[in-house]
Amino acid sequence: MPVTINRGVRAGLRENHRKLTRARQAVLDILAQANQHLTPTEIYRKAKAKYPHLGLTTVYRTLDLLVELRYIQRVHLTEGCHSYAPTAQAHCHHLVCSVCGRAEEFDNCALEPLIESLQAETGFEINVHVLELLGRCPSCRTKSRTLKWKK
């Protein structure tokens, strides 16, 4: 799931009158290297190793900005907290493992009939949607089966 942090991010920040500071770059680098979604605290710990002057508040502000610009997406977890994952498109969908926290994007989006129906019923104009499906990843399912056999 790693995302390439390229000139597009720099241009997007510039269009919104923001700079790509070293602190923001540190956060982006951590997200680009991630193979699963990360909590703000995990991002902070990892990015602080690269940029010692980084503050947790800066991480939160950077994450909020990157969500607003749609370079990353909030992934809501069952415990009520959230983490972040890179996005590869304007809207994306995640399969989230409720055991290990792994998040994986998928492209299959056949929600148009549902969205059109909801718009007609409610009068809402739906511009963006977020879809997260929770379950167990193949690795956690295998571990679960292995543990059952050992009992």
The 8 nearest C-alpha neighbors of each residue, nearest first, counted from 0:
[[1, 34, 2, 103, 104, 35, 85, 33],
 [2, 0, 31, 32, 33, 34, 3, 85],
 [3, 1, 31, 85, 4, 0, 87, 86],
 [2, 4, 5, 31, 1, 32, 87, 28],
 [5, 3, 2, 8, 31, 27, 6, 28],
 [4, 6, 7, 8, 3, 9, 10, 2],
 [5, 7, 9, 8, 10, 4, 11, 3],
 [8, 6, 10, 5, 9, 11, 4, 12],
 [9, 7, 11, 10, 6, 5, 12, 4],
 [8, 10, 6, 12, 7, 11, 19, 13],
 [11, 9, 13, 7, 8, 12, 6, 14],
 [12, 10, 8, 14, 13, 9, 7, 15],
 [11, 13, 17, 15, 9, 10, 14, 18],
 [12, 14, 16, 10, 17, 15, 11, 18],
 [15, 13, 11, 12, 16, 10, 17, 9],
 [14, 16, 12, 13, 17, 11, 10, 18],
 [17, 15, 13, 14, 12, 18, 11, 10],
 [18, 16, 12, 13, 15, 19, 14, 11],
 [19, 17, 20, 12, 13, 16, 9, 23],
 [18, 20, 23, 9, 24, 21, 12, 17],
 [21, 19, 23, 22, 18, 24, 25, 17],
 [20, 22, 24, 23, 25, 19, 50, 26],
 [21, 23, 25, 20, 24, 53, 26, 50],
 [24, 22, 26, 20, 25, 21, 19, 61],
 [23, 25, 21, 27, 22, 26, 28, 20],
 [26, 24, 22, 28, 46, 23, 27, 21],
 [25, 27, 23, 29, 24, 28, 46, 30],
 [28, 26, 24, 30, 29, 25, 31, 23],
 [27, 29, 31, 25, 26, 30, 24, 32],
 [30, 28, 26, 32, 31, 27, 46, 33],
 [29, 31, 27, 33, 32, 28, 26, 85],
 [30, 32, 1, 2, 28, 29, 33, 27],
 [33, 31, 29, 30, 1, 28, 34, 2],
 [34, 32, 30, 35, 31, 1, 29, 36],
 [33, 35, 0, 1, 32, 36, 101, 102],
 [36, 34, 101, 102, 33, 37, 84, 100],
 [35, 37, 84, 83, 102, 82, 101, 33],
 [38, 36, 82, 83, 41, 42, 35, 39],
 [37, 39, 82, 41, 40, 83, 42, 81],
 [38, 40, 42, 41, 43, 82, 37, 59],
 [41, 39, 43, 38, 42, 44, 55, 37],
 [42, 40, 38, 44, 43, 39, 37, 45],
 [41, 43, 39, 45, 40, 44, 46, 37],
 [42, 44, 40, 46, 41, 45, 47, 39],
 [45, 43, 41, 47, 42, 46, 40, 48],
 [44, 46, 42, 47, 43, 48, 41, 29],
 [47, 45, 43, 49, 48, 25, 44, 26],
 [48, 46, 50, 51, 44, 49, 45, 53],
 [47, 49, 46, 45, 50, 51, 44, 43],
 [50, 48, 46, 47, 51, 25, 45, 53],
 [49, 51, 47, 52, 48, 53, 46, 25],
 [52, 50, 47, 53, 48, 49, 46, 54],
 [53, 51, 50, 54, 47, 22, 49, 48],
 [54, 52, 51, 47, 50, 22, 55, 57],
 [55, 53, 57, 56, 52, 58, 43, 47],
 [54, 56, 58, 57, 43, 59, 53, 40],
 [57, 55, 59, 58, 54, 60, 61, 53],
 [58, 56, 60, 54, 55, 59, 61, 53],
 [57, 59, 55, 61, 56, 60, 62, 43],
 [60, 58, 62, 56, 57, 61, 63, 55],
 [61, 59, 57, 63, 62, 58, 64, 56],
 [60, 62, 64, 58, 59, 63, 57, 65],
 [61, 63, 65, 59, 64, 60, 58, 66],
 [64, 62, 60, 66, 61, 65, 67, 59],
 [65, 63, 67, 61, 62, 66, 60, 68],
 [64, 66, 68, 62, 70, 67, 63, 71],
 [67, 65, 69, 71, 63, 68, 64, 72],
 [66, 68, 64, 65, 69, 63, 70, 71],
 [67, 69, 65, 66, 70, 64, 11, 71],
 [70, 68, 66, 71, 67, 65, 72, 89],
 [71, 69, 65, 86, 68, 66, 85, 72],
 [72, 70, 85, 86, 66, 69, 84, 65],
 [71, 73, 84, 66, 83, 85, 86, 74],
 [74, 72, 83, 82, 75, 81, 84, 71],
 [73, 75, 82, 81, 83, 72, 76, 84],
 [76, 74, 81, 73, 80, 82, 77, 79],
 [75, 77, 81, 78, 80, 79, 74, 82],
 [76, 78, 79, 75, 80, 97, 133, 81],
 [79, 77, 76, 80, 81, 75, 97, 82],
 [78, 80, 77, 76, 81, 75, 82, 74],
 [81, 79, 78, 76, 75, 82, 77, 38],
 [82, 80, 75, 76, 74, 73, 38, 79],
 [81, 83, 38, 37, 74, 73, 36, 39],
 [82, 84, 73, 36, 37, 74, 72, 38],
 [83, 85, 36, 72, 71, 86, 73, 37],
 [86, 84, 71, 2, 72, 70, 30, 87],
 [87, 85, 71, 70, 88, 72, 91, 84],
 [86, 88, 85, 2, 89, 91, 70, 90],
 [87, 89, 90, 86, 91, 69, 70, 106],
 [90, 88, 69, 91, 87, 86, 127, 70],
 [91, 89, 88, 128, 127, 129, 92, 86],
 [92, 90, 88, 86, 129, 89, 104, 93],
 [91, 93, 130, 104, 105, 131, 129, 106],
 [94, 92, 104, 131, 103, 95, 102, 105],
 [93, 95, 132, 103, 102, 131, 133, 104],
 [96, 94, 102, 133, 101, 93, 132, 97],
 [97, 95, 135, 100, 134, 101, 136, 98],
 [96, 98, 134, 100, 135, 133, 95, 99],
 [97, 99, 96, 100, 135, 139, 134, 136],
 [100, 98, 101, 96, 97, 139, 136, 135],
 [101, 99, 96, 97, 98, 95, 102, 35],
 [100, 102, 35, 96, 99, 95, 36, 103],
 [103, 101, 95, 35, 94, 36, 93, 100],
 [102, 104, 94, 93, 95, 105, 0, 101],
 [105, 103, 93, 92, 94, 91, 102, 106],
 [104, 106, 92, 107, 93, 103, 91, 94],
 [107, 105, 108, 92, 104, 91, 93, 88],
 [108, 106, 105, 109, 92, 110, 91, 104],
 [109, 107, 110, 106, 111, 92, 105, 91],
 [108, 110, 111, 107, 112, 113, 106, 114],
 [109, 111, 113, 108, 112, 114, 115, 107],
 [110, 112, 114, 113, 109, 115, 108, 116],
 [113, 111, 115, 114, 110, 116, 109, 117],
 [114, 112, 116, 110, 111, 115, 117, 109],
 [115, 113, 111, 117, 116, 112, 110, 118],
 [116, 114, 118, 112, 113, 117, 111, 119],
 [117, 115, 113, 119, 114, 118, 112, 120],
 [116, 118, 120, 114, 119, 115, 121, 113],
 [117, 119, 123, 115, 122, 121, 116, 120],
 [118, 120, 116, 117, 122, 121, 115, 123],
 [121, 119, 117, 118, 122, 116, 123, 115],
 [122, 120, 123, 118, 119, 117, 116, 124],
 [121, 123, 118, 119, 120, 124, 117, 125],
 [124, 122, 118, 121, 125, 117, 119, 120],
 [123, 125, 118, 126, 122, 121, 117, 119],
 [124, 126, 127, 123, 118, 114, 128, 117],
 [127, 125, 124, 128, 123, 114, 90, 118],
 [128, 126, 125, 90, 129, 89, 124, 91],
 [127, 129, 130, 90, 126, 125, 91, 92],
 [130, 128, 92, 91, 131, 90, 127, 93],
 [129, 131, 92, 93, 128, 132, 91, 94],
 [132, 130, 93, 94, 92, 133, 129, 95],
 [131, 133, 94, 95, 93, 130, 134, 92],
 [134, 132, 95, 96, 94, 97, 131, 135],
 [133, 135, 96, 97, 95, 136, 132, 94],
 [136, 134, 96, 97, 139, 140, 98, 137],
 [135, 137, 96, 139, 138, 140, 134, 101],
 [138, 136, 140, 139, 141, 135, 142, 96],
 [137, 139, 141, 140, 136, 142, 135, 143],
 [140, 138, 142, 141, 136, 137, 135, 143],
 [141, 139, 143, 137, 138, 142, 135, 136],
 [140, 142, 144, 138, 139, 143, 137, 145],
 [143, 141, 139, 145, 144, 140, 146, 138],
 [142, 144, 140, 146, 141, 145, 139, 147],
 [145, 143, 147, 141, 146, 142, 140, 148],
 [144, 146, 142, 148, 143, 147, 141, 149],
 [145, 147, 149, 143, 144, 148, 142, 150],
 [148, 146, 144, 145, 149, 150, 143, 142],
 [147, 149, 145, 146, 150, 144, 143, 142],
 [150, 148, 146, 147, 145, 144, 143, 142],
 [149, 147, 148, 146, 145, 144, 143, 142]]
